[in-house]
Amino acid sequence: MRVVIAGGHGKIALRLTKLLSADGHAVVGLVRNPDHEADIAAAGGEAAVLDLEKADAAAVAAVLAGADVAIFAAGAGPGSGKARKDTVDRGAAVLFADAAEQAGVRRHIQVSSMGADRADSLTDDETFTIYLKAKWAAEEDLRARDLDWTVLRPGSLTDDPGTGKVYLADKTGNGRISRDDVALVLAGLCDAPAAIGRTLELVAGDTPVDEAIDNL
């Protein structure tokens, strides 16, 4: 497969790039900073330097051309401020989906956040609320598209070593999950027809990743 990952220098994305490239897949990581090219190359991927806050859909579609899977794993990150929660976590996700449609890439996986589905009930102006609202808006946009989409909502992310065992379901309840295990699940979801058209939650559990995906 050829897999294009938006947010290619993220902690999950680099782990995913290593997994996919080790299995013989071609991986392209979209990054804003050219200094990150070496890290993506070290993980076995190829970098495409493109700023999703400034690029248009045609430029992103040119990178996606010929891809089998598009994965949106970008985020404004901690300390980025309220405005960029919208321009990245929502705006860039919408742009990436627009580009996937233009490029004819049907398989589309979007990394969201646990709690995004309660965003509409939140009325405060805290940064985390704005983040959840942006993630929810991006989910809603993707669900309305004619793509083979999957939304994945991981629980609280940790840098603990992965166990290879998870709880993956439509609803899991709150929990923690290592970035290693999120990457494993994303790799498996690339070719998981049962995940198409589903919004899935993911936390640590007792089921091996392959089995958890098969159980969908």
C-alpha positions as CSV (number, residue, x, y, z in Angstrom):
1,M,0.0,0.0,0.0
2,R,0.9,3.7,-0.3
3,V,-0.2,5.5,2.8
4,V,-0.1,9.3,3.3
5,I,-0.2,10.6,6.9
6,A,-1.0,14.2,7.7
7,G,0.9,15.2,10.7
8,G,3.7,12.9,9.8
9,H,6.1,14.1,12.5
10,G,3.7,13.4,15.3
11,K,4.5,10.8,18.0
12,I,1.9,8.4,16.8
13,A,2.6,9.1,13.1
14,L,6.3,8.3,13.4
15,R,5.5,5.0,15.2
16,L,3.0,4.2,12.5
17,T,5.5,5.0,9.7
18,K,8.0,2.5,11.3
19,L,5.3,-0.2,11.4
20,L,4.0,0.3,7.9
21,S,7.4,0.6,6.3
22,A,8.7,-2.5,8.1
23,D,5.8,-4.4,6.5
24,G,6.9,-3.1,3.0
25,H,4.4,-0.3,2.6
26,A,5.3,3.1,1.1
27,V,4.6,5.8,3.6
28,V,4.5,9.6,3.0
29,G,4.4,11.9,5.9
30,L,3.1,15.4,5.4
31,V,5.0,17.9,7.5
32,R,5.2,21.7,7.8
33,N,8.8,21.9,8.9
34,P,11.5,20.7,6.5
35,D,13.8,20.0,9.5
36,H,11.5,17.0,10.2
37,E,12.3,15.2,6.9
38,A,15.2,13.3,8.4
39,D,13.1,11.9,11.2
40,I,10.6,10.6,8.8
41,A,13.3,9.1,6.6
42,A,14.8,7.4,9.7
43,A,11.4,5.9,10.4
44,G,11.3,4.5,6.8
45,G,9.0,7.0,5.2
46,E,9.3,9.9,2.8
47,A,8.4,13.5,3.8
48,A,6.3,15.9,1.8
49,V,6.7,19.4,3.1
50,L,3.3,21.2,3.0
51,D,1.6,23.5,5.5
52,L,-2.0,22.4,5.8
53,E,-2.9,25.7,7.3
54,K,-1.9,27.5,4.1
55,A,-2.1,24.9,1.3
56,D,-5.1,24.5,-1.0
57,A,-6.8,21.2,-1.7
58,A,-5.2,20.8,-5.1
59,A,-1.7,20.9,-3.6
60,V,-2.6,18.3,-1.0
61,A,-4.4,16.2,-3.6
62,A,-1.1,16.1,-5.6
63,V,0.6,14.4,-2.7
64,L,-2.3,12.0,-2.2
65,A,-2.4,11.0,-5.8
66,G,-2.0,7.2,-6.1
67,A,-2.3,6.6,-2.4
68,D,-4.4,3.7,-1.0
69,V,-5.0,5.1,2.4
70,A,-5.1,8.7,3.8
71,I,-4.6,9.1,7.5
72,F,-5.2,12.4,9.3
73,A,-3.1,12.3,12.5
74,A,-2.3,16.0,12.7
75,G,-3.0,18.3,15.6
76,A,-2.1,21.8,16.8
77,G,-0.5,20.3,19.9
78,P,-0.2,21.6,23.4
79,G,0.5,25.3,23.9
80,S,-0.7,26.1,20.4
81,G,-3.5,28.4,21.4
82,K,-7.2,28.4,20.8
83,A,-7.2,29.7,17.2
84,R,-5.0,26.9,15.9
85,K,-7.3,24.3,17.5
86,D,-9.7,25.3,14.8
87,T,-7.3,25.9,11.9
88,V,-5.5,22.5,12.4
89,D,-7.8,20.1,14.3
90,R,-10.8,21.1,12.2
91,G,-9.6,23.1,9.2
92,A,-6.7,20.9,8.2
93,A,-8.8,17.8,8.6
94,V,-11.5,19.2,6.3
95,L,-8.8,20.2,3.8
96,F,-7.3,16.7,3.9
97,A,-10.6,15.1,3.3
98,D,-11.3,17.5,0.4
99,A,-8.0,16.6,-1.1
100,A,-8.6,12.8,-0.7
101,E,-11.9,13.2,-2.6
102,Q,-10.1,15.1,-5.4
103,A,-7.3,12.5,-5.6
104,G,-9.8,9.6,-5.5
105,V,-8.4,8.1,-2.3
106,R,-11.4,6.3,-0.7
107,R,-9.9,4.8,2.5
108,H,-9.7,7.6,5.0
109,I,-8.8,7.3,8.7
110,Q,-9.1,10.3,11.0
111,V,-7.6,10.3,14.5
112,S,-9.9,12.2,16.8
113,S,-10.2,12.4,20.6
114,M,-12.2,10.6,23.3
115,G,-14.9,13.0,24.4
116,A,-15.4,14.7,21.1
117,D,-19.0,13.5,21.1
118,R,-19.8,15.6,24.2
119,A,-18.4,18.8,22.7
120,D,-21.8,20.2,21.8
121,S,-22.8,20.0,25.5
122,L,-19.9,22.1,26.7
123,T,-20.4,25.8,27.0
124,D,-17.1,27.1,28.5
125,D,-14.4,28.8,26.5
126,E,-11.5,26.7,27.7
127,T,-8.9,25.6,25.2
128,F,-9.7,21.9,25.7
129,T,-13.4,22.6,25.0
130,I,-12.4,24.4,21.8
131,Y,-10.2,21.4,20.9
132,L,-13.0,18.9,21.4
133,K,-15.4,21.1,19.4
134,A,-12.9,21.2,16.5
135,K,-12.4,17.4,16.6
136,W,-16.2,16.9,16.6
137,A,-16.7,19.3,13.7
138,A,-14.0,17.4,11.8
139,E,-15.7,14.1,12.6
140,E,-19.1,15.4,11.4
141,D,-17.5,16.7,8.2
142,L,-15.9,13.3,7.4
143,R,-19.0,11.3,8.3
144,A,-21.0,13.3,5.7
145,R,-18.6,12.4,2.9
146,D,-18.7,9.6,0.3
147,L,-15.4,8.0,1.5
148,D,-14.5,4.7,3.2
149,W,-13.9,6.5,6.4
150,T,-13.1,5.5,10.0
151,V,-12.9,7.8,13.0
152,L,-10.6,6.6,15.8
153,R,-10.9,8.2,19.2
154,P,-8.0,7.1,21.5
155,G,-8.2,7.7,25.2
156,S,-5.6,9.6,27.2
157,L,-2.3,9.1,25.4
158,T,0.8,7.8,27.1
159,D,4.4,7.1,26.1
160,D,4.4,3.8,28.0
161,P,5.6,0.8,26.0
162,G,2.8,-0.8,24.1
163,T,1.3,-4.1,25.2
164,G,-0.2,-5.1,21.9
165,K,-3.5,-5.5,23.7
166,V,-6.4,-3.1,23.5
167,Y,-10.2,-2.5,23.9
168,L,-11.5,-1.3,20.6
169,A,-15.3,-0.7,20.2
170,D,-18.0,1.8,19.3
171,K,-18.0,2.8,23.0
172,T,-15.3,1.9,25.5
173,G,-15.6,4.5,28.2
174,N,-12.7,6.6,29.3
175,G,-9.2,5.2,29.7
176,R,-5.6,5.4,28.8
177,I,-3.7,4.0,25.8
178,S,-0.1,4.0,24.7
179,R,0.9,5.7,21.5
180,D,2.6,2.4,20.5
181,D,-0.7,0.6,20.6
182,V,-2.6,3.4,18.8
183,A,-0.1,3.1,16.0
184,L,-0.6,-0.7,15.9
185,V,-4.3,-0.2,15.6
186,L,-4.0,2.4,12.9
187,A,-1.8,0.0,10.9
188,G,-4.4,-2.7,11.2
189,L,-7.3,-0.4,10.3
190,C,-5.7,0.5,6.9
191,D,-7.1,-2.8,5.6
192,A,-10.1,-3.5,7.8
193,P,-13.4,-3.4,5.8
194,A,-15.4,-3.9,9.0
195,A,-14.2,-0.5,10.3
196,I,-15.5,1.4,7.4
197,G,-18.3,3.9,8.3
198,R,-17.6,3.5,12.1
199,T,-16.5,5.8,14.8
200,L,-14.4,3.7,17.2
201,E,-13.0,4.3,20.7
202,L,-9.7,2.8,21.8
203,V,-8.2,2.3,25.3
204,A,-5.9,-0.3,26.8
205,G,-7.4,-3.7,27.2
206,D,-6.9,-7.4,27.1
207,T,-7.5,-8.3,23.5
208,P,-4.6,-8.6,21.0
209,V,-4.8,-5.8,18.4
210,D,-5.3,-8.2,15.4
211,E,-8.1,-10.0,17.2
212,A,-9.7,-6.7,18.3
213,I,-9.8,-5.6,14.7
214,D,-11.1,-9.0,13.5
215,N,-13.8,-8.7,16.1
216,L,-15.2,-5.6,14.5
